[in-house]
């Protein structure tokens, strides 16, 4: 015969098994709390959307559209059906939500990056920004569906600069080879590096005007400063891999918009107006130029300088330009914005 103590242990185990198997009994006995299980949600069974990579300390991995290096969160559709993220939320607190997704559909295998920059922007056709920042010392990130059901809560460990916390299968681990916007594999890493590396090309700064009073007006009718690039090569150049700045300590200050390109032996003109309109027919950078003294830097997305020019005391409506699109630079009274230099 079983002694009384052993019988009691077996009886308790039987009750636990029955409770776990039947949700009503499980809830009544608060089994989840005793076992330390996170609250479940139907979203876990009905959506393939998951958080797949997090970087709490981004110092030079991925600049946003303004050239700032903000924390970021990547979501991917790991399921076999499209997922509309409208109403889904992210937060670094259990409640309330810090970011609500707009009407965005992720196809199977697709992903989207949200910058945790502290400034919210949730337009479907623009880079996404959440009104929160992540802690490099570690915290928990909550991802919920459009009904508020918890999909997952990820405990992020302390991270070093440019180290991400990435999901591979069902496991999470820290990595120094992040892949924002790509799958967390070596192939994804190679694709990310390729997408941010500058092309071997003849791309160069070509002409600028720091005091435009009557030369060329922007779409608002204002005479903004402007910068021109020249492609001295026989191949088109993808400008989305490059950035501009007027600050040597911050060479990635403004990124060229996605889809921007410059044709072989062609020029590309943008306004340095401070209006930060990357999607205009003629883009506007986020900074202006000073006529008394300044510097303009063309860099890759890691901050590597591709070309640089420094100038002093530019007269009104005078250009600082390469003579015939080549060295040397000189002050010219015949500006040619959008055309080859004389």
C-alpha positions as CSV (number, residue, x, y, z in Angstrom):
1,X,0.0,0.0,0.0
2,X,1.0,3.6,-0.7
3,X,1.8,5.5,2.4
4,X,-0.3,8.7,3.1
5,X,2.5,11.1,2.1
6,X,3.0,9.5,-1.3
7,X,-0.8,9.3,-1.9
8,X,-1.1,13.1,-1.2
9,X,1.7,13.9,-3.7
10,X,0.0,11.8,-6.4
11,X,-3.4,13.3,-5.7
12,X,-2.0,16.9,-6.0
13,X,-0.3,16.0,-9.3
14,X,-3.6,14.7,-10.6
15,X,-5.4,17.8,-9.7
16,X,-2.7,20.0,-11.3
17,X,-2.9,17.9,-14.6
18,X,-6.7,18.2,-14.7
19,X,-6.5,22.0,-14.0
20,X,-4.0,22.6,-16.7
21,X,-6.1,20.7,-19.2
22,X,-9.3,22.5,-18.5
23,X,-9.2,26.3,-18.9
24,X,-12.1,27.0,-16.5
25,X,-10.5,25.0,-13.7
26,X,-7.1,26.5,-14.6
27,X,-8.4,30.0,-14.2
28,X,-10.4,29.3,-11.0
29,X,-7.3,27.9,-9.3
30,X,-5.0,30.7,-10.7
31,X,-2.6,28.0,-12.0
32,X,-0.9,30.4,-14.4
33,X,0.1,32.7,-11.6
34,X,1.5,29.8,-9.6
35,X,3.5,28.6,-12.6
36,X,4.7,32.0,-13.6
37,X,3.1,31.9,-17.1
38,X,2.4,35.1,-19.0
39,X,-1.2,35.8,-19.9
40,X,-2.2,34.0,-23.1
41,X,-4.1,35.6,-26.0
42,X,-6.0,34.3,-29.0
43,X,-3.5,36.5,-31.0
44,X,-0.8,33.9,-30.4
45,X,-2.9,31.5,-32.5
46,X,-4.2,33.9,-35.1
47,X,-1.3,36.0,-36.2
48,X,2.2,35.4,-37.5
49,X,3.4,38.8,-36.5
50,X,6.3,38.8,-34.0
51,X,9.0,41.0,-32.8
52,X,12.2,39.7,-34.3
53,X,15.0,42.1,-33.5
54,X,15.6,44.9,-31.0
55,X,18.5,47.4,-30.7
56,X,18.4,49.5,-27.5
57,X,21.6,51.4,-28.2
58,X,22.0,52.4,-31.8
59,X,25.1,54.5,-32.2
60,X,25.9,53.9,-35.9
61,X,24.1,50.9,-37.2
62,X,20.9,52.4,-38.8
63,X,20.2,56.1,-39.2
64,X,16.6,57.2,-39.6
65,X,15.4,59.6,-42.3
66,X,16.8,62.6,-40.4
67,X,20.3,61.0,-39.9
68,X,19.6,60.3,-36.2
69,X,20.7,57.0,-34.7
70,X,17.6,56.0,-32.6
71,X,16.8,52.8,-30.9
72,X,14.8,50.5,-33.1
73,X,12.4,47.5,-33.1
74,X,11.9,45.1,-36.0
75,X,8.6,43.1,-36.5
76,X,8.3,40.3,-39.0
77,X,5.4,38.2,-40.3
78,X,6.6,34.6,-39.6
79,X,3.3,33.1,-40.6
80,X,1.9,32.0,-44.0
81,X,-0.8,34.6,-44.4
82,X,-0.7,38.4,-44.7
83,X,-1.1,40.3,-41.4
84,X,-2.6,43.8,-41.2
85,X,-1.0,45.5,-38.2
86,X,-3.6,48.3,-37.9
87,X,-4.3,48.8,-34.2
88,X,-1.4,46.6,-33.0
89,X,0.7,48.2,-30.3
90,X,4.2,48.3,-28.9
91,X,5.2,49.6,-25.4
92,X,8.0,49.5,-22.9
93,X,5.3,49.5,-20.2
94,X,2.6,46.8,-19.7
95,X,0.0,49.6,-20.1
96,X,-0.7,51.9,-21.8
97,X,0.5,51.5,-25.4
98,X,3.3,53.8,-26.5
99,X,2.9,53.1,-30.2
100,X,-0.1,52.1,-32.3
101,X,0.5,50.8,-35.8
102,X,-1.2,52.4,-38.8
103,X,-2.8,50.5,-41.7
104,X,0.2,48.4,-42.7
105,X,0.0,44.9,-44.1
106,X,3.0,42.5,-43.8
107,X,3.2,39.8,-46.4
108,X,4.6,36.4,-45.2
109,X,8.3,36.9,-44.6
110,X,8.2,40.7,-44.7
111,X,9.3,42.9,-41.9
112,X,9.1,46.5,-40.7
113,X,11.3,48.7,-38.5
114,X,10.0,51.1,-35.8
115,X,12.4,53.7,-34.5
116,X,12.0,54.1,-30.7
117,X,13.1,57.8,-31.0
118,X,10.7,59.4,-28.6
119,X,8.9,61.3,-31.3
120,X,5.8,59.5,-32.7
121,X,5.1,59.2,-36.4
122,X,2.7,56.6,-37.6
123,X,1.9,57.2,-41.2
124,X,1.8,54.1,-43.4
125,X,4.1,55.5,-46.2
126,X,6.6,57.1,-43.9
127,X,9.3,55.8,-41.5
128,X,7.7,54.7,-38.2
129,X,8.7,56.3,-34.9
130,X,7.4,55.4,-31.4
131,X,7.1,57.9,-28.6
132,X,9.4,55.9,-26.4
133,X,13.1,55.1,-26.0
134,X,14.6,51.8,-25.0
135,X,17.0,51.3,-22.1
136,X,20.4,49.8,-22.8
137,X,20.5,48.5,-19.2
138,X,17.5,46.1,-20.1
139,X,13.7,46.2,-19.9
140,X,10.6,44.5,-21.2
141,X,8.9,45.2,-24.5
142,X,5.2,44.4,-24.9
143,X,3.6,43.6,-28.3
144,X,-0.2,43.4,-28.4
145,X,-2.8,42.8,-31.1
146,X,-5.6,45.2,-32.1
147,X,-7.9,43.9,-29.3
148,X,-5.2,44.5,-26.6
149,X,-4.4,40.8,-26.4
150,X,-0.8,40.2,-25.5
151,X,1.1,38.5,-28.3
152,X,4.4,38.5,-26.5
153,X,6.5,40.2,-23.8
154,X,10.2,40.2,-24.5
155,X,12.7,40.7,-21.7
156,X,15.6,42.6,-23.3
157,X,18.9,42.1,-21.6
158,X,21.5,44.8,-21.0
159,X,23.1,45.7,-24.4
160,X,26.3,47.3,-25.6
161,X,26.2,50.0,-28.4
162,X,25.2,48.6,-31.8
163,X,24.4,45.1,-30.3
164,X,21.0,43.8,-31.1
165,X,18.8,41.2,-29.4
166,X,17.5,38.9,-32.2
167,X,15.2,36.0,-32.6
168,X,16.3,32.9,-34.5
169,X,13.6,30.4,-34.6
170,X,12.2,30.2,-31.0
171,X,15.5,31.4,-29.4
172,X,16.7,34.9,-28.6
173,X,20.3,36.0,-28.4
174,X,22.5,39.0,-28.5
175,X,24.5,39.7,-31.7
176,X,27.0,42.2,-33.0
177,X,25.8,41.5,-36.6
178,X,22.4,43.2,-36.7
179,X,20.0,42.8,-39.7
180,X,17.3,45.6,-39.4
181,X,14.8,45.1,-42.2
182,X,16.2,41.7,-43.2
183,X,15.9,38.1,-41.9
184,X,18.2,37.2,-39.0
185,X,20.6,35.0,-41.0
186,X,24.0,35.4,-42.6
187,X,22.2,36.0,-45.9
188,X,20.2,38.8,-44.2
189,X,23.3,40.3,-42.7
190,X,25.0,40.3,-46.1
191,X,21.9,42.0,-47.7
192,X,21.7,44.6,-45.0
193,X,25.4,45.5,-45.3
194,X,25.0,45.7,-49.1
195,X,22.0,48.0,-48.8
196,X,23.9,50.5,-46.6
197,X,27.3,50.4,-48.3
198,X,28.1,53.0,-50.8
199,X,28.5,52.1,-54.4
200,X,31.9,52.4,-56.1
201,X,31.2,55.5,-58.1
202,X,32.2,58.9,-59.1
203,X,29.6,60.6,-56.8
204,X,30.8,64.0,-55.6
205,X,29.7,67.4,-54.3
206,X,29.5,69.7,-57.2
207,X,28.0,73.1,-56.4
208,X,26.2,74.9,-53.6
209,X,24.7,78.3,-52.7
210,X,24.6,79.6,-49.2
211,X,22.9,82.9,-49.8
212,X,20.2,82.5,-52.5
213,X,18.2,85.7,-53.0
214,X,17.1,85.4,-56.6
215,X,18.7,82.4,-58.3
216,X,16.2,79.6,-57.9
217,X,12.9,79.3,-55.9
218,X,11.6,76.3,-54.2
219,X,7.9,75.1,-54.4
220,X,6.9,77.5,-51.7
221,X,8.3,80.4,-53.7
222,X,11.2,80.9,-51.2
223,X,14.8,81.2,-52.2
224,X,16.4,78.5,-50.1
225,X,20.1,77.5,-50.0
226,X,20.9,74.6,-52.3
227,X,23.4,71.8,-52.9
228,X,24.1,69.9,-56.1
229,X,25.8,66.5,-56.6
230,X,27.5,65.2,-59.8
231,X,27.9,61.6,-60.9
232,X,31.2,61.4,-62.7
233,X,30.7,57.7,-63.5
234,X,29.0,55.6,-66.2
235,X,26.6,53.9,-63.8
236,X,23.5,55.2,-62.0
237,X,24.0,55.7,-58.2
238,X,21.5,54.8,-55.6
239,X,21.5,57.9,-53.3
240,X,19.6,56.2,-50.5
241,X,23.0,54.8,-49.3
242,X,24.3,58.3,-48.7
243,X,23.8,61.3,-46.4
244,X,24.6,65.0,-46.2
245,X,25.7,67.2,-43.3
246,X,27.0,70.6,-42.4
247,X,28.6,69.3,-39.2
248,X,31.9,67.3,-39.1
249,X,30.9,65.9,-35.8
250,X,27.7,64.5,-37.2
251,X,28.4,63.4,-40.8
252,X,25.0,61.6,-41.1
253,X,22.7,64.5,-40.6
254,X,20.2,64.0,-43.4
255,X,19.6,60.9,-45.5
256,X,18.7,60.9,-49.1
257,X,15.2,59.5,-49.6
258,X,14.5,55.9,-50.7
259,X,14.4,55.7,-54.4
260,X,16.6,58.7,-55.0
261,X,19.2,58.2,-57.7
262,X,21.5,60.1,-60.0
263,X,22.0,59.1,-63.6
264,X,25.5,58.6,-65.2
265,X,27.2,61.9,-65.7
266,X,24.1,63.6,-64.3
267,X,23.4,66.1,-61.5
268,X,21.1,66.0,-58.5
269,X,19.8,69.2,-56.9
270,X,18.3,69.6,-53.4
271,X,17.4,72.5,-51.2
272,X,19.3,73.1,-47.9
273,X,16.3,74.8,-46.5
274,X,15.8,73.2,-43.0
275,X,12.3,72.1,-44.1
276,X,13.3,68.4,-44.2
277,X,11.0,67.2,-47.0
278,X,12.6,64.1,-48.4
279,X,9.6,63.3,-50.6
280,X,9.3,66.5,-52.5
281,X,10.0,66.5,-56.2
282,X,13.2,68.4,-55.3
283,X,14.0,67.2,-51.7
284,X,14.7,69.6,-48.8
285,X,17.5,68.8,-46.3
286,X,17.0,69.3,-42.6
287,X,19.7,72.0,-42.3
288,X,20.6,75.3,-43.8
289,X,24.0,76.7,-45.0
290,X,25.9,79.7,-43.5
291,X,27.3,82.2,-46.0
292,X,30.1,83.4,-43.8
293,X,31.7,80.0,-43.3
294,X,30.6,76.5,-43.7
295,X,31.3,72.9,-44.6
296,X,29.2,70.4,-46.6
297,X,29.9,66.7,-46.1
298,X,28.7,63.8,-48.3
299,X,29.0,60.5,-46.4
300,X,27.9,56.9,-46.4
301,X,25.4,55.7,-43.8
302,X,28.1,54.7,-41.4
303,X,29.5,58.2,-41.4
304,X,32.4,57.5,-43.7
305,X,33.3,60.7,-45.7
306,X,32.8,60.3,-49.4
307,X,33.4,64.0,-50.3
308,X,33.7,67.3,-48.4
309,X,34.1,71.0,-49.2
310,X,34.7,74.0,-47.1
311,X,34.0,77.6,-48.0
312,X,34.2,81.2,-46.7
313,X,32.3,84.4,-47.3
314,X,30.0,83.6,-50.2
315,X,28.4,86.6,-51.7
316,X,24.6,86.7,-52.3
317,X,23.6,84.6,-55.3
318,X,27.2,83.5,-55.9
319,X,27.9,79.7,-56.2
320,X,30.7,77.7,-54.7
321,X,31.3,75.2,-57.5
322,X,33.8,72.9,-59.1
323,X,35.0,74.3,-62.4
324,X,33.5,72.1,-65.2
325,X,32.5,69.5,-62.6
326,X,36.1,68.9,-61.5
327,X,38.6,70.4,-59.2
328,X,39.3,73.1,-58.2
329,X,36.5,74.7,-56.3
330,X,35.9,78.4,-56.9
331,X,33.4,81.2,-56.3
332,X,31.4,81.8,-59.4
333,X,28.9,84.4,-60.6
334,X,27.3,82.1,-63.1
335,X,25.5,79.5,-60.9
336,X,24.0,76.5,-62.7
337,X,21.7,74.6,-60.3
338,X,20.5,71.4,-61.9
339,X,22.9,71.6,-64.9
340,X,26.5,70.8,-65.6
341,X,28.9,73.5,-64.4
342,X,30.4,75.9,-67.0
